[in-house]
Amino acid sequence: MSSTPETPTVRCGVIGYGGAFNMGRQHLNEMKRAGMTPVAVCEIDAARLDVAKVDFPGIATFSTVDAMLAESDAQVLAIITPHDTHAPLAIQCLKAGRHVICEKPFAIGTDACDLVIDAATATGAIVTTYHNRHWDGWILRAVEKILGPEKVIGDVYKIRLSSGSRGQPRDWWRSDFGKSGGVMYDWGVHLLEYALQLLPGAKLTEVTGFARRGYWASKAPPEQAWTKNPIEDEGRFVARFDTGTWVELTISSLDRNAPNMIEVVGTEGVYAINWAGWELWKQEGGVTTVQSGKHYESQGYKLYENVFAHLTRGEPLVITPQWARRCIHIIDLAMRSAAAGHAVAPKYE
Ligand SMILES: NC(=O)c1ccc[n+]([C@@H]2O[C@H](COP(=O)([O-])OP(=O)(O)OC[C@H]3O[C@@H](n4cnc5c(N)ncnc54)[C@H](O)[C@@H]3O)[C@@H](O)[C@H]2O)c1
């Protein structure tokens, strides 16, 4: 959609225009598609700022957030930086009266999420997290088939999710525990967000976490900075809900690839999702049937359509800060449990 004379302009910008996945460009293009006007880019790497200038001719560029907040009138700012910077930058922008979209993960740890939410509440600005994968084609279809009238696998009682394959972590900030928050905070938060969509109304009761660390750091060349404070080789948790359901999530760089990224297990079958498509496995009267198919098209651009509709027409925010905090809370509890060696109870359901 685009702005009309009746819809107010929403000026937007991004903090972080990194080259790993060109996410700054993706955010600005999706903001524009939703009806917002890209006006500013902040990036500490001068070479990446040059890329932004080519991608968005005439856009204002800044090398510090202080300068951007002082000189730009952008109303909505997306934070697309390493994970440890999300909460401090979000709070800085919220205190300056800007609306904030934090890339996933919302922040490292429940307490950091609470501080960001408090800052938003104090200023009346909105804060949300870029859970664009909420609209991935595979989960849109799974929600429809599993929770809709067909209820293709009966009652869901467990969800298994996994990501990773055997291999030494790359020499980048994601492999540094201090900068990334740990192995769960990258793909883990996407996977968990899928699972929570499939458990509406379920309240979290406890989390048991496990972690293995140190193997790859001992093998990697010591000059690689991440080896000083490495992410876990594997992180795993089981989250238990009051409905009797549980979620098992594993992120590993030691184990072999799991056959499917997501397996939703119900009383009447298994709905499996992998990159190539979905499979519905059933067994009735000793006869096994397997249906399979392609995923729907992903619609991650809907996140900014929703943010724009929320800001201009008061439509409800889909990814509320509380929803984003719930994912972080479970990961936080998993890591606390792994360190403590026993299950831990939640602060938030
Ligand atoms: N939702 C998704 O599908 C998706 C995909 C990829 C990455 N991400 C997320 O996006 C974020 C960034 O990841 P990436 O892969 O783009 O990393 P990246 O390393 O490519 O980019 C990060 C950029 O932030 C810049 N930066 C760091 N501190 C800054 C500061 N204070 N001010 C301005 N710029 C700063 C760095 O110079 C770098 O260019 C992470 O939170 C990551 O999890 C999300």
The ligand as an SDF file (V2000), in Angstrom:
LIG
                    3D

 44 48  0  0  0  0  0  0  0  0999 V2000
   14.4530  -11.3100   10.8950 N   0  0  0  0  0  0  0  0  0  0  0  0
   15.3180  -11.8840   10.0860 C   0  0  0  0  0  0  0  0  0  0  0  0
   14.9440  -12.6190    9.2030 O   0  0  0  0  0  0  0  0  0  0  0  0
   16.7880  -11.5880   10.2530 C   0  0  0  0  0  0  0  0  0  0  0  0
   17.7240  -11.9950    9.2960 C   0  0  0  0  0  0  0  0  0  0  0  0
   19.0770  -11.6580    9.5050 C   0  0  0  0  0  0  0  0  0  0  0  0
   19.4630  -10.9430   10.6200 C   0  0  0  0  0  0  0  0  0  0  0  0
   18.5220  -10.5810   11.5440 N   0  0  0  0  0  0  0  0  0  0  0  0
   18.8810   -9.8060   12.7380 C   0  0  0  0  0  0  0  0  0  0  0  0
   19.3460   -8.5310   12.3220 O   0  0  0  0  0  0  0  0  0  0  0  0
   20.3050   -8.0390   13.2700 C   0  0  0  0  0  0  0  0  0  0  0  0
   21.6030   -7.7170   12.5480 C   0  0  0  0  0  0  0  0  0  0  0  0
   22.1050   -8.8890   11.9570 O   0  0  0  0  0  0  0  0  0  0  0  0
   22.9070   -8.8440   10.5650 P   0  0  0  0  0  0  0  0  0  0  0  0
   23.0010  -10.2190   10.0510 O   0  0  0  0  0  0  0  0  0  0  0  0
   22.3040   -7.7860    9.6880 O   0  0  0  0  0  0  0  0  0  0  0  0
   24.3430   -8.3690   11.0860 O   0  0  0  0  0  0  0  0  0  0  0  0
   25.4490   -7.5350   10.3280 P   0  0  0  0  0  0  0  0  0  0  0  0
   26.7100   -7.7510   11.0710 O   0  0  0  0  0  0  0  0  0  0  0  0
   25.4150   -7.8020    8.8600 O   0  0  0  0  0  0  0  0  0  0  0  0
   24.9550   -6.0300   10.4920 O   0  0  0  0  0  0  0  0  0  0  0  0
   24.9670   -5.3420   11.7090 C   0  0  0  0  0  0  0  0  0  0  0  0
   25.4120   -3.9190   11.4070 C   0  0  0  0  0  0  0  0  0  0  0  0
   25.1920   -3.1170   12.5490 O   0  0  0  0  0  0  0  0  0  0  0  0
   26.2010   -2.1290   12.5470 C   0  0  0  0  0  0  0  0  0  0  0  0
   26.2480   -1.5350   13.8660 N   0  0  0  0  0  0  0  0  0  0  0  0
   26.6780   -2.1000   15.0290 C   0  0  0  0  0  0  0  0  0  0  0  0
   26.5240   -1.2350   16.0580 N   0  0  0  0  0  0  0  0  0  0  0  0
   25.9830   -0.1110   15.5330 C   0  0  0  0  0  0  0  0  0  0  0  0
   25.5910    1.1340   16.1070 C   0  0  0  0  0  0  0  0  0  0  0  0
   25.7230    1.3840   17.4130 N   0  0  0  0  0  0  0  0  0  0  0  0
   25.0660    2.0700   15.2860 N   0  0  0  0  0  0  0  0  0  0  0  0
   24.9350    1.8360   13.9770 C   0  0  0  0  0  0  0  0  0  0  0  0
   25.2920    0.6590   13.3570 N   0  0  0  0  0  0  0  0  0  0  0  0
   25.7930   -0.3020   14.1500 C   0  0  0  0  0  0  0  0  0  0  0  0
   27.4550   -2.8860   12.1410 C   0  0  0  0  0  0  0  0  0  0  0  0
   28.4650   -2.0190   11.6570 O   0  0  0  0  0  0  0  0  0  0  0  0
   26.9050   -3.8150   11.0620 C   0  0  0  0  0  0  0  0  0  0  0  0
   27.0580   -3.2770    9.7620 O   0  0  0  0  0  0  0  0  0  0  0  0
   20.4250   -9.1480   14.3160 C   0  0  0  0  0  0  0  0  0  0  0  0
   19.5610   -8.8680   15.3660 O   0  0  0  0  0  0  0  0  0  0  0  0
   19.9850  -10.3950   13.5830 C   0  0  0  0  0  0  0  0  0  0  0  0
   19.5150  -11.4240   14.4370 O   0  0  0  0  0  0  0  0  0  0  0  0
   17.2150  -10.8790   11.3790 C   0  0  0  0  0  0  0  0  0  0  0  0
  1  2  1  0
  2  3  2  0
  2  4  1  0
  4  5  1  0
  4 44  2  0
  5  6  2  0
  6  7  1  0
  7  8  2  0
  8  9  1  0
  8 44  1  0
  9 10  1  0
  9 42  1  0
 10 11  1  0
 11 12  1  0
 11 40  1  0
 12 13  1  0
 13 14  1  0
 14 15  2  0
 14 16  1  0
 14 17  1  0
 17 18  1  0
 18 19  2  0
 18 20  1  0
 18 21  1  0
 21 22  1  0
 22 23  1  0
 23 24  1  0
 23 38  1  0
 24 25  1  0
 25 26  1  0
 25 36  1  0
 26 27  1  0
 26 35  1  0
 27 28  2  0
 28 29  1  0
 29 30  1  0
 29 35  2  0
 30 31  1  0
 30 32  2  0
 32 33  1  0
 33 34  2  0
 34 35  1  0
 36 37  1  0
 36 38  1  0
 38 39  1  0
 40 41  1  0
 40 42  1  0
 42 43  1  0
M  CHG  2   8   1  16  -1
M  END
$$$$
